[in-house]
C-alpha cells in the first residue's frame, strides 16, 4: 500500500478474508485462520506484517502469551465510538478470549469457530469487551 495506512484499510483487508475457513492456530488464508490469524493476515495485507503466537488452547483464562502488547503491532488504546479497523478483545466465557475487527459498515469481522469460517456479523459475539484498540496511521 502507498500513503498512510489507516484503520479503514485494516477493515477492508479483514473484509477480504470473509469466508476463509476457521482453523485453530491458522495463520494462512489458504489453509485457515483463527481470530489471531485473521488479525495477522489483515495486518500483512496492509503492509504491517506481524508474527503472532500460536500453540495456545482454545479455552484459556489468561491473556499472557496469547497476544503481544498491542502497541508493538501499531495499536493504541481506544474508546468509543468504534471506528472501522478497531480491534476488540472480548471475553466470551470464563475461559475464552476472542478478537474481532470492526467492519466499515458498523458490523464485525471475526473467525467464528462454530460456523467454521471468517464471518461478518452486525453485532459482536456476546461477552464483555476487555480491551479496545485502534490502529495508528503510518506512512
FIMARDREN-139249 format. One record per residue (C-alpha): residue in three letters; x, y, z. Coordinates in steps of 0.1 Angstrom, whole numbers, plus 5000, padded with zeros to 4 digits. Layout:
BEGIN
NODE,code,u,v,w
NODE,Ala,X,Y,Z
...
END
This chain:
BEGIN
NODE,code,u,v,w
NODE,Unk,5000,5000,5000
NODE,Unk,5011,5036,4994
NODE,Unk,5005,5065,5017
NODE,Unk,4992,5064,5053
NODE,Unk,4978,5031,5064
NODE,Unk,4946,5035,5085
NODE,Unk,4920,5015,5104
NODE,Unk,4897,5017,5074
NODE,Unk,4924,4999,5054
NODE,Unk,4926,4972,5081
NODE,Unk,4888,4969,5079
NODE,Unk,4889,4964,5041
NODE,Unk,4916,4939,5044
NODE,Unk,4897,4919,5070
NODE,Unk,4866,4921,5048
NODE,Unk,4886,4904,5020
NODE,Unk,4891,4874,5043
NODE,Unk,4854,4868,5049
NODE,Unk,4847,4832,5040
NODE,Unk,4881,4818,5048
NODE,Unk,4878,4786,5068
NODE,Unk,4884,4785,5105
NODE,Unk,4915,4767,5117
NODE,Unk,4927,4769,5153
NODE,Unk,4963,4785,5152
NODE,Unk,4957,4791,5115
NODE,Unk,4979,4819,5100
NODE,Unk,4975,4814,5063
NODE,Unk,4942,4824,5045
NODE,Unk,4949,4795,5020
NODE,Unk,4946,4769,5048
NODE,Unk,4925,4787,5075
NODE,Unk,4926,4814,5102
NODE,Unk,4916,4817,5138
NODE,Unk,4908,4852,5153
NODE,Unk,4945,4860,5159
NODE,Unk,4953,4847,5124
NODE,Unk,4926,4870,5110
NODE,Unk,4943,4900,5126
NODE,Unk,4978,4888,5114
NODE,Unk,4965,4883,5078
NODE,Unk,4947,4916,5077
NODE,Unk,4978,4934,5090
NODE,Unk,5000,4917,5064
NODE,Unk,4976,4927,5037
NODE,Unk,4981,4964,5046
NODE,Unk,5018,4961,5048
NODE,Unk,5022,4957,5085
NODE,Unk,5031,4921,5089
NODE,Unk,5032,4907,5124
NODE,Unk,5043,4873,5137
NODE,Unk,5016,4864,5163
NODE,Unk,5017,4835,5187
NODE,Unk,5001,4801,5182
NODE,Unk,5000,4769,5202
NODE,Unk,4975,4782,5228
NODE,Unk,4944,4763,5239
NODE,Unk,4910,4772,5225
NODE,Unk,4899,4779,5261
NODE,Unk,4921,4799,5284
NODE,Unk,4919,4823,5313
NODE,Unk,4950,4844,5308
NODE,Unk,4960,4868,5280
NODE,Unk,4997,4863,5287
NODE,Unk,5014,4846,5258
NODE,Unk,4983,4848,5237
NODE,Unk,4988,4882,5221
NODE,Unk,5018,4906,5222
NODE,Unk,5014,4941,5236
NODE,Unk,4991,4958,5210
NODE,Unk,5015,4988,5208
NODE,Unk,5041,4965,5192
NODE,Unk,5015,4959,5164
NODE,Unk,5009,4996,5159
NODE,Unk,4977,4999,5180
NODE,Unk,4968,5023,5208
NODE,Unk,4941,5020,5234
NODE,Unk,4908,5034,5222
NODE,Unk,4874,5043,5235
NODE,Unk,4840,5045,5219
NODE,Unk,4829,5053,5193
NODE,Unk,4842,5023,5174
NODE,Unk,4858,5031,5141
NODE,Unk,4865,5008,5111
NODE,Unk,4895,4987,5118
NODE,Unk,4893,4989,5155
NODE,Unk,4901,4956,5172
NODE,Unk,4884,4944,5204
NODE,Unk,4892,4916,5228
NODE,Unk,4860,4900,5241
NODE,Unk,4857,4875,5269
NODE,Unk,4831,4851,5256
NODE,Unk,4830,4830,5288
NODE,Unk,4850,4822,5319
NODE,Unk,4878,4807,5298
NODE,Unk,4875,4820,5263
NODE,Unk,4890,4852,5248
NODE,Unk,4882,4863,5212
NODE,Unk,4894,4891,5188
NODE,Unk,4871,4909,5164
NODE,Unk,4878,4937,5139
NODE,Unk,4853,4965,5133
NODE,Unk,4840,4965,5097
NODE,Unk,4835,4996,5076
NODE,Unk,4797,4992,5078
NODE,Unk,4795,4991,5116
NODE,Unk,4795,4953,5118
NODE,Unk,4822,4930,5130
NODE,Unk,4846,4906,5113
NODE,Unk,4859,4876,5132
NODE,Unk,4869,4839,5128
NODE,Unk,4838,4820,5141
NODE,Unk,4848,4786,5154
NODE,Unk,4812,4774,5155
NODE,Unk,4805,4784,5119
NODE,Unk,4840,4772,5109
NODE,Unk,4848,4804,5089
NODE,Unk,4856,4841,5090
NODE,Unk,4823,4859,5091
NODE,Unk,4808,4894,5091
NODE,Unk,4781,4899,5117
NODE,Unk,4761,4930,5126
NODE,Unk,4770,4927,5163
NODE,Unk,4799,4915,5184
NODE,Unk,4796,4880,5199
NODE,Unk,4781,4881,5233
NODE,Unk,4806,4888,5260
NODE,Unk,4824,4915,5279
NODE,Unk,4848,4938,5260
NODE,Unk,4881,4936,5278
NODE,Unk,4902,4958,5255
NODE,Unk,4895,4982,5226
NODE,Unk,4925,4991,5203
NODE,Unk,4928,5014,5173
NODE,Unk,4955,5012,5146
NODE,Unk,4977,5042,5145
NODE,Unk,4983,5056,5110
NODE,Unk,5017,5054,5095
NODE,Unk,5034,5061,5062
END
